[in-house]
Amino acid sequence: MPRQCDICQTARAIIRRPKTGQRICKECFFYVFETEVHHTIVDNRLFSRGDRIGIGASGGKDSTVLAYVMKTLNERYDYGLNLFLLSIDEGISGYRDDSLETVKRNQQQYELPLKIVSYEQLYGWSMDAIVETVGRKNNCTFCGVFRRQALDRGALMLDLDHIVTGHNADDIAETILMNVLRGDIPRLGRCTEISTTGDSYIGRSKPFKYAYEKEIVMYAYLKRLDYFSTECTYSPNAYRGYARQFLKDLEAVRPSAIIDIIHAGEAMKVADSVQLPSLTSCQRCGYISSNAVCKACTLLEGLERGIPKLGISKAARHAEVAATDAPTIRSGKAVEPVHFERLREKALEIRRQRLEGAPLPTAPADSESCCGSSCACTGDACS
């Protein structure tokens, strides 16, 4: 005999929630999933009315569901937010080019402005070119560092107040495990925070912090959302993959393991006696950094000088010493990233004009990857 929904007691249950074990019907699942995300947003006061919110859109299940849910909740509860899609083109042939087509379809489906910024546009290097230079080991380091900075650059171009990303409970639990295994105290203290600051100007948050990946997949499937599901070409050897497999093994034995790890991470406190690195601004690009030169600029320099290990783990110190005696070899690929201070000034000017009702800059002729008059791109920061 079919089992009834544990919530409405009328419809037939078709889902067993991994998080709670409840057996519920499709409509009740939609309701509880969206309501939990709403409470996460409201309880943590992630946004304010009138905020310009950029949704990190990759075309994958997490970001596609996030865009759909953010639009739905914004209309249902009258958040008063201005939503944008912000995508990063890493330059991975056969992967990112295909996923961006999904993002462009989402733009039409959800009627949200879209901005696409690329590694090649910002740094002069695509991930394909980087992997060709550094190989398939440590390539995720380059991608992660460049993508984080690229999101902040794109946010400044759009004059955003906040960026939301589709990081879910599984992602956060994996990150906690990775930081514990690596003994990375500074990151361990930050990785459980639901809201952080990127460029010390733009907030960044994770509305799906307590949402299980399985439930996000079920939501996308039952809502028939259009998303891209192919794994990144260069990710199979990533360190995160081992943490992910370990977490899946734990979840099979104890379904609450994911949320338990997150709560354990939240309860961890760094002792006052531990001296954490202080943040400053990169001398080259102006981005926040704990060193005189940020990680992105260090990695770019290594690529340009033919020392790809510069800035990566312990090998960086040996490579840096060797670099002092090595001849300077320039690849000619890199472009000098626009200084963050210049982007901030441009964003503030656009904001001032918008608030005063003054005419805004006109859109580029080909605005497929630009939001036109609402974009604070500098001339050499946006093609």
N, C-alpha and C positions, 0 to 999 in steps of 0.2 A: 504493500500500500504506500503511495507517495506521501512523503512527509510534508507537513504544512510549515510555512515560514514561521520562524521563532518570534518575529516581530509583529506582523499583521495578522497571523493566525488564520489567514484565508487562502492566499495564493500558495501554489506548490513551491517548495524550496528547491532551488537549482544550484545553489552555491554554498559551500562551507567556508567561512572566512578563516584564513590562516591565522589571523591575529587573535581572534576571540573564540573560534570553534563554533560560532553560531551558524545555523542552517537557515538561509534566508532566500527570498524570491528576488527576481531581477530588479524590480522597482525599489524594493527596500534597500537592496545593495547600493543602487545609485544614490538613494537618499542619505544613507549613513556615511558613505564614502565622501560625498560632497559636504555633508554637515561637519564631519571631522576636520576636513581641510578648512572649512569656514571658521571653526572654533580655534584651530591652530593660528589662523591669521588674526582673529579678533583678540584672543587671549594674550598673544605676544605683541599686539599693536604694531604689526609689520608696516602698515601704510597709513597715510593720512589722506583725507579727501582732497582731490585736485592733483595728487601725485602723478608723475609721468613714470610708468612702470614698463621696463623692458623685459620681455619674456625670452630667456635664452632658448632659442629654437634650433634643434639639430635635425628635426624630422623623425627622430626616434620616438618610441612609445611614451617615455617619461615627459619629454618636452611637448609632445602633441597633446597628451592628456592634460598637462599643466595649462597649456594655452586654452583648451576647451573649458576646463574647470574655472580658470581665472575669469574668462569672459562670462561664463554662466553665473558665477557668484557675484561678479561686479554688477550684473543686471538684476539679479534676484534680490540682493541685499543693499543695492544702491551705495556701493563703496565710493562712487564718484571718481574712479581712476581713469586715466588715459593710458590705454594699453598699446604696446608696440611689440613686434617680433624682431629680435636681434639674433642674427645668425653669423657664425664664423666659418669661413671657407678655408680649411687647412691646406687644401691642394692635394687631396688623396684621390687619384684617378680610380674610377670604378667603385668608389664608396661615397665620398662627400659630394661629388657632382650629382650622383643619383639622389642622395638624401635631400639635397637642396631643391630638387624638383618637387619633392614632397612638401617642403617648407613653402614653396611658392603656391602649391595647391591649397595648403592650409591658410595662406594669406587670403586667398579668394573665398575659401569656405567660411572663415571666421571674420572676414572684413576688417582686418587689422593691418596697419602700415608695417612694412618690412624693410629692414636695413641689413645688408650683407657686407661684411668686411672680410678681407682675405689676408692670409699670411704674406702672400707675395706682394700685395699692395702695401702692407704695413712694414714688412721686414725685408722684402726682396727675395725671400726663400719660401718655397712650398715644402710641405712635408715629404713629397716624393723626392725632391732634390736633397733634403736633409738626410733621409734614409739612405739615399745613394751615397752620401758622404760618410755618415756615421755607422751605417749598418743597422741591423734590426735589434741591437742591444742598446738600451738607454734611449731609444728614439722617443718613447713616451714622455721622458723628462722634458725634451724640447717642446713637444706638443702641449703638455700641461702648462708649462711656464708661459709660452707664447699665447695660448688661448685665454688664460686668465687676464693677461694684460690687454689682449685684443678686445675682450668683453668690456673692460673699462674704457678703452679708447672709443669703441662703438657707442657706449653709453654717453660719453661726453659729446660725441658728434650729434647725438639725438637730444642732448640736454635732458637726460633722464635723472630722476631722483632716486631710482631704485632698480635693481636687477633681481629677478626671481629665476631660479634654476630648478630643474627637475630632479635634483638629488633626493633619493628616497631613503627609507629606513635601512634597506640592505646596503646602499652605498655608504651611509654614515657608519654603520656597524663594521663594514670592511675597512674603512679609513681608520677607525679606532684600533682595530686589530693590527693594521699595518704600522701605525705609529707606536703601538706598544712593542711590537717585534723589533722595530728599528730604534727604539729608545728615543724617539723624537718628542722631547718634552714640550717645546713651544707649540708644535702643531697639535699635540694631544690635548692641550688646553683649549685650542680654538675649534677643533673639528666638530665638537658637539654643539657649538653655538648655532642657534637657528638663524641669527642675523649677525652679519659682520660688515665691516667697512672695507671696500676695495681701495679706491683711489683717495681715501680720506675725504671724499666729496660725495661718493655714491654708495648707498647702502646695498647690501646683497643678502638675500634670504632664501630659505628653503621651505616653502609651504608643505612639501611632501615629506618632511622630516620623520613623521611617524606613520607614513603610508608604506605598506609592504609592496615589494615589487610585483608579487603575484596578483595582488589586488589591482594594481595599475594595469597590468596586462589584461586581467579579466574585464576591467572597466573599458579599456580600449576595444576589446573584442566585442563585448555586448553592445557598446555604443556604435560599433562599426566605424570607428575613426580611421582616417587615412594616415598611416604611419609607415616608416621605413624600418625594417627589422634585420638587416644584414650587419654582421659584426665588422668592426674596423679591420682593414687588411693588416695593419701593423700591431694589433693588440694581443694576439695569442701568447706572446712571450712576456707580456707585462707582469710586473710583480703583483699587481692587484688581482690578477687571475688566480693566483695561489690562495690569497686571502678569501676570495669569493668561493672557491671550491671548499675550503675549510669551513666557511660559514654555512654553506649548503649542507655539509655533513652534520654540523651541529644542529641545524634546523630540523633535519630528518629525525633526529633523536629527541629534540626538545623544541617544538614550534615557537615557543616564546623566546628562544635564544637571541633573536635579532633585537627585540625591544629591550631585553635584559642587558645586552651589551651596551646599548645606547644609554640606558639609565646608569649603568656602571661608569661609563665614560663621563656622564654629567656629574657624577658624584666625586670623581677624581679632582683633587685640587693640588696645584703646585705649591710647594712649601715657600714661605716668604723668604727663606734663606737662599732659594735658587735664583740666580741672576739670569734673567731672560734678556735676549737681545733687544736693544731699543731701536725704534723705527725712525728712519730719516728719509730723505729724498735722494734718488739716484743722481749723481753729478752729471750724467750724460742725458738722460731722458726725463728726469723729474718724477719718475714713478716711485711709490713707497718702497723702501728697501731697508734691510737691517745692515747693509754694507754700503760703502761709498759708491759702488757700482752694482746695479740690480742684477738679478740672475739672467734676465732676458738679454741685457746688454753684454754680459759675460759670455753667454752661449753664442750670441751673434758674432762677437769678436773671435771666439774659437773657430767658428765656421769660416769666417773671412780669412783667418791666418793659417788655415789648414791644421788647426789643433782642436778637433771636435770634442775631445775629452775635457777641454777647459770649462770649468764650472760644474763638472759632474763628479760628485762623491770624492773619495780619497784620491782617485786618479787625477783629479783637477790640480792638486798641489804639485804632483810630480810633473804634470804637463805644463803648469805655470812656470816652474823653475826651468824646465827645458826651453820654454818659449823665450826666456830672456836672452838665450844664446842663439836661438834659431832665427834665420832670416825672415823678415816680414813678407808674407805672401798674401796678396789680396785676391779674392775670387772675383770681385767686381759685381757680385750678385746683390749684396746687401744695399738697402737704402737707409738713410739716417731717419729713424722714426721721429715724427713730429713731437716736439717737447710737450709734456703734459701741461705745463703752465700755459702754453699757447692754446691748447685745446680747452683748458678751463676758462681762459679769458674769452675765447670765442663763444663757448657755451653760455657764459654769463651775459654776454652781449646779446645773444639771440633771446635769452630769457627776458632780459630787460625790454627788448623791443616787443616781444610777445605780450608781456604784461601791460605795456603802455599802449598796445594796439598799433604800433608803428609797422610799416611795411617790412616784411621779412625777405631774406634773399630768395631769389627765384630758383626753381629746381633745375638741375642739370637736364640736358636734352634727353639723355637715356636714364630715366629714374628707376629702372628695374631694381637696382640695389641701393636706392637712396629714398629718403622720405621727403625729398623736395624742400618745401619752405620750412618744415619743422626740423631740418637737419642742420647741425652746427659744424659741418665739415669745414676744414680749412682747405684751401685750394689744392695742396699737395697731399692731403690725407684722404681724399675721396675721389675716385675716378668717375 
